[in-house]
Amino acid sequence: MGPASAFDRARAPFEGPNTAGNTRGFWIGFLAVFAVLLIYPLLFGAYAASNAAQFLFSAILGLSLCFVWGYAGILSFGQVVFYGIAGYTFGLLSLNFGSALVTTLALPAAVAIATLGAFVLGYFMFYGEVRDVYVTILTLVVTLVLYTFMGQTAGSEWTIGSVALGGFNGMPAIPNLTLGVDESALRLSGATFYWFTLLSLAVIYLGLRALVNGRFGYTMVAVREDEDRTQMLGYDVRRVKLLVFVIGGALAGFAGVLYATWGNYINPDVFGITFASIPVVWVTVGGRRSLLGAIVATVAIEWFRQQLAVTGSQYAIVVVGALLLAVVLVLPEGVVPWMRARLRNRSEHPQSTDSTGVVE
């Protein structure tokens, strides 16, 4: 009774009507999957772990959009804006100063800059009464403006400190993520970078579960379902949407730093229309109202895209687009919510058989 009660108390803050997986079986499965992922580098080596880390920080980007769109109804094509801003900021800081301490501090600094960018953009949108599809259009426009601007920064005049922005040639030689000071600093690469990314994804996922199942989460859902009625009940809808947008921007920025340090490189393609649309595909396929769906769909789709790229196929984006169309037409709520509904229906209405084996 004691261990069971402790387990139930531990998972209680992460359960509620706004997330899938509110049973002991789910959490046992979650811990089992997490344990398998922890030992993945030991089974397959550092190179495979480094490659797998790409799927994990992509899932963080997917979660940032799922949180903003699925729970507050804000369809944003601007998550890659904060992703790219943080990646570039980390590169500029770490390359200009180079010390382990600065590289360590560059992570929170880059995330802070991305968060500030989300605050500024969100403030002018939401307090300027920009709503519905116009938010989507405006975030897309900002993304395309940054893509165009960063693409023309190849000249020598586009140098910040000693680091050139590089235009479409990009910014190479970005150092690995570093934690610590001087000789005691830990440089994350291979398996260590994978473990850091995995732990970050788990913490973010659990944190978002707790948030969306709390009072603020209910307010987010109310804004999504009926913004005007929520306003009439006394809630400051603009502030709620701004806070949600800022949190989403911070998460996207964190994923952007992981991307820049993973590949030791960043270029304006992170602001491109193709990359801006990919998180929308992840979240739509997995289920925009499902944090778990965002993770599962991101990992599955990115793994599939990578396999097509390895075989030389040029049709990865076409296949992904066809998948998006099929899901929108057949499973508009997404794959994971559909599976959840099927399992719930099966548990609530189990089939029974008589003595002859005929289903009643």
C-alpha positions in Angstrom: 0.0 0.0 0.0 2.8 2.4 0.9 4.8 2.2 -2.4 1.6 2.3 -4.5 0.4 5.4 -2.6 3.7 7.1 -3.1 3.7 6.3 -6.8 0.1 7.7 -7.1 1.1 10.9 -5.3 4.2 11.3 -7.5 2.2 11.2 -10.7 -0.9 13.1 -9.5 0.5 16.6 -10.6 1.0 15.4 -14.1 -2.5 14.0 -14.7 -5.7 15.6 -15.8 -8.2 15.9 -18.6 -5.9 17.9 -20.8 -3.3 15.1 -21.3 -3.4 11.5 -22.4 -2.0 8.9 -20.1 -3.6 9.1 -16.6 -3.2 5.5 -15.6 -0.6 3.5 -13.7 0.0 1.5 -16.8 0.9 4.6 -18.8 3.5 5.7 -16.2 5.0 2.3 -15.9 5.4 2.3 -19.7 6.8 5.8 -19.6 9.4 4.8 -17.1 10.3 1.7 -19.1 10.7 3.7 -22.4 12.8 6.3 -20.6 15.0 3.6 -19.2 15.5 2.1 -22.6 16.4 5.5 -24.1 18.9 6.0 -21.2 20.9 2.9 -22.1 20.6 3.5 -25.9 24.1 5.0 -26.2 25.5 2.0 -24.3 23.9 -0.4 -26.8 24.5 1.4 -30.1 27.4 3.7 -29.5 28.1 7.5 -29.3 27.5 8.1 -33.0 24.1 6.6 -33.0 23.2 8.5 -29.9 24.4 11.8 -31.4 22.2 11.1 -34.4 19.2 10.2 -32.2 19.6 13.4 -30.2 18.4 15.2 -33.4 15.0 13.6 -32.9 14.8 14.6 -29.3 15.5 18.3 -29.6 13.1 18.4 -32.6 10.5 17.0 -30.3 11.1 19.9 -27.9 10.4 22.2 -30.9 7.2 20.2 -31.6 6.2 20.6 -28.0 6.6 24.3 -28.1 4.1 24.5 -31.0 1.7 22.0 -29.4 1.6 24.0 -26.2 0.9 27.3 -28.1 -1.5 25.9 -30.7 -3.1 22.9 -29.2 -3.9 24.4 -25.8 -4.3 28.1 -26.5 -5.5 28.0 -30.1 -2.6 30.1 -31.4 -1.4 28.7 -34.7 2.1 30.1 -35.1 4.6 29.7 -37.9 7.0 31.7 -35.8 8.4 28.9 -33.6 11.4 28.6 -36.0 12.0 32.4 -35.5 12.9 31.9 -31.9 14.6 28.6 -32.7 16.9 30.4 -35.2 17.4 33.5 -33.1 18.6 31.4 -30.1 20.9 29.3 -32.3 22.5 32.4 -33.9 22.8 34.1 -30.5 24.6 31.1 -29.0 27.0 30.9 -32.0 27.8 34.6 -31.8 28.5 34.6 -28.0 30.4 31.4 -27.9 32.6 32.2 -31.0 33.3 35.7 -30.0 34.4 35.0 -26.5 35.4 31.3 -26.6 35.9 30.6 -22.9 34.1 27.7 -21.2 32.3 30.0 -18.9 30.9 32.2 -21.7 29.9 29.1 -23.6 28.1 27.8 -20.6 26.3 31.1 -20.0 25.5 31.4 -23.7 22.8 28.8 -23.4 20.6 30.8 -20.9 21.5 34.0 -22.7 20.4 32.7 -26.1 17.2 31.4 -24.6 16.6 34.7 -22.9 17.0 36.6 -26.2 14.6 34.2 -27.9 12.1 34.7 -25.1 12.5 38.5 -25.4 11.8 38.2 -29.1 8.6 36.2 -28.4 7.5 38.8 -25.8 8.0 41.7 -28.2 6.2 40.0 -31.1 3.5 38.6 -28.9 2.9 41.9 -27.1 2.3 43.8 -30.4 0.1 41.0 -31.7 -2.1 40.3 -28.8 -2.3 43.8 -27.3 -2.8 45.1 -30.8 -5.9 42.9 -31.0 -4.5 40.6 -33.8 -6.5 37.4 -33.7 -7.2 34.1 -35.4 -5.8 33.6 -38.8 -4.1 37.0 -38.8 -1.7 35.8 -36.0 -0.7 32.9 -38.3 -0.1 35.2 -41.2 1.9 37.7 -39.1 4.1 35.0 -37.6 4.7 33.6 -41.1 5.6 37.0 -42.4 8.1 37.5 -39.6 9.7 34.2 -40.4 10.0 35.0 -44.1 11.4 38.5 -43.4 14.1 36.9 -41.2 14.9 34.3 -43.8 15.3 37.0 -46.5 17.4 39.3 -44.2 19.7 36.6 -42.9 20.2 35.3 -46.5 21.8 38.6 -47.6 24.3 38.8 -44.7 27.2 37.3 -46.6 29.3 40.5 -46.9 32.1 41.5 -44.6 30.0 44.3 -43.3 27.7 41.7 -41.6 30.2 40.8 -38.9 29.4 41.0 -35.2 32.6 41.1 -33.2 34.9 38.7 -35.0 32.2 36.4 -36.3 30.6 36.7 -39.7 26.9 35.9 -40.1 27.8 34.3 -43.4 24.5 34.6 -45.3 23.5 31.3 -46.8 27.0 30.0 -46.2 26.0 30.0 -42.6 28.0 30.2 -39.3 30.3 27.2 -38.9 32.5 26.0 -36.1 29.9 26.7 -33.3 31.4 24.9 -30.2 29.7 22.1 -28.4 27.5 22.9 -25.5 29.6 23.3 -22.4 28.7 23.1 -18.7 31.2 24.4 -16.2 34.2 26.6 -15.9 37.7 26.3 -17.3 39.3 22.8 -17.0 36.4 21.4 -15.0 33.9 22.1 -17.8 32.0 19.3 -19.4 31.7 19.5 -23.1 28.6 17.7 -24.3 29.0 15.6 -27.4 28.0 12.2 -28.5 26.4 10.2 -25.6 26.7 13.1 -23.1 24.8 15.5 -25.4 22.2 12.8 -26.1 21.7 12.3 -22.3 21.4 16.0 -21.7 18.8 16.4 -24.5 16.8 13.3 -23.3 16.7 14.6 -19.8 15.7 18.1 -21.0 12.9 16.6 -23.1 11.6 14.6 -20.2 11.6 17.6 -17.8 9.9 19.8 -20.4 7.3 17.2 -21.2 6.5 16.6 -17.5 6.5 20.4 -16.8 4.1 21.1 -19.6 1.8 18.2 -18.4 1.7 19.8 -14.9 1.1 23.2 -16.4 -1.8 22.3 -18.8 -3.5 20.3 -16.1 -3.4 23.1 -13.6 -5.4 26.3 -13.2 -3.5 28.1 -15.9 -4.0 25.1 -18.3 -7.8 25.3 -17.8 -7.6 29.0 -18.6 -5.6 28.3 -21.8 -8.3 25.8 -22.9 -11.0 28.3 -22.1 -9.3 30.9 -24.3 -9.0 28.3 -27.0 -12.6 27.3 -26.9 -14.3 30.7 -26.4 -12.1 33.8 -26.2 -14.9 36.3 -25.8 -16.7 34.4 -23.0 -13.4 33.9 -21.2 -12.9 37.7 -21.4 -16.4 38.3 -20.1 -15.6 36.1 -17.0 -12.9 38.5 -16.0 -9.8 36.9 -17.4 -7.2 39.0 -19.2 -7.1 37.0 -22.4 -4.3 39.1 -23.9 -2.0 38.4 -21.0 -2.8 34.7 -21.0 -2.0 34.4 -24.8 1.1 36.5 -24.4 2.4 34.3 -21.5 1.7 31.1 -23.5 3.4 32.6 -26.6 6.5 33.6 -24.5 6.8 30.1 -22.9 6.5 28.6 -26.4 9.2 30.9 -27.7 11.5 30.0 -24.8 11.1 26.3 -25.5 11.7 26.8 -29.2 14.8 28.9 -28.4 16.2 26.1 -26.2 15.7 23.6 -29.0 17.5 26.0 -31.4 20.6 26.1 -29.1 20.7 22.3 -29.0 20.4 22.3 -32.8 23.3 24.8 -33.3 25.6 22.9 -30.9 24.6 19.5 -32.3 25.6 20.3 -35.9 28.2 23.0 -34.9 26.5 25.1 -37.6 23.5 27.2 -38.4 22.3 29.0 -41.5 19.2 30.9 -42.7 17.4 27.8 -43.7 16.1 27.6 -40.1 13.9 30.5 -41.1 12.8 29.0 -44.4 9.2 28.3 -45.2 9.8 24.5 -45.5 11.3 24.3 -42.0 8.6 26.6 -40.6 5.9 24.3 -41.8 7.4 21.0 -40.6 6.5 21.6 -36.9 2.9 22.2 -38.0 3.0 18.8 -39.7 4.4 17.1 -36.6 1.7 18.5 -34.3 -1.2 18.0 -36.7 -0.3 14.3 -37.3 0.4 13.5 -33.7 -2.6 15.5 -32.4 -2.4 19.2 -31.7 -4.0 18.8 -28.3 -1.7 16.0 -27.2 1.8 16.6 -25.9 2.6 12.9 -26.2 1.3 13.0 -29.8 3.7 15.9 -30.6 6.7 13.9 -29.4 5.7 10.6 -31.1 4.9 12.2 -34.4 8.0 14.3 -34.4 10.3 11.4 -33.8 8.5 9.1 -36.3 8.3 11.7 -39.1 11.9 12.9 -38.7 13.2 9.3 -38.6 11.2 8.6 -41.8 12.5 11.8 -43.5 16.0 10.8 -42.5 15.7 7.3 -44.0 14.4 8.8 -47.2 17.3 11.2 -47.3 19.8 8.4 -46.7 18.5 6.5 -49.7 18.8 9.5 -51.9 15.1 10.1 -52.2 14.1 13.7 -53.2 10.5 13.2 -52.3 10.6 13.3 -48.5 8.7 16.6 -48.2 6.1 15.3 -50.8 5.5 12.2 -48.8 5.2 14.1 -45.5 2.7 16.5 -47.2 0.7 13.6 -48.4 0.7 12.2 -44.8 -0.5 15.5 -43.5 -3.3 15.6 -46.0 -4.4 12.1 -45.2 -4.5 12.8 -41.4 -6.4 16.0 -41.8 -9.0 14.3 -43.9 -9.3 11.0 -42.0 -8.1 11.7 -38.5 -8.5 15.5 -37.9 -7.8 15.1 -34.2 -4.5 13.4 -34.8 -3.2 9.8 -34.5 -2.5 9.7 -30.7 -6.0 11.1 -29.7 -7.6 8.7 -32.1 -5.8 5.8 -30.6 -6.6 7.0 -27.1 -10.3 7.2 -28.0 -10.2 3.7 -29.4 -8.6 2.3 -26.3 -11.0 4.1 -24.0 -14.0 2.9 -26.0 -12.7 -0.7 -25.9 -12.1 -0.6 -22.2 -15.6 0.9 -21.5 -17.4 -1.5 -23.8 -15.5 -4.8 -23.7 -16.8 -7.6 -25.9 -18.2 -10.6 -24.1 -18.8 -14.1 -25.5 -21.3 -16.7 -24.6 -20.5 -20.4 -24.1 -20.5 -21.0 -27.8 -17.9 -18.4 -28.4 -20.2 -16.0 -30.2 -19.6 -12.3 -29.4 -22.6 -10.8 -27.7 
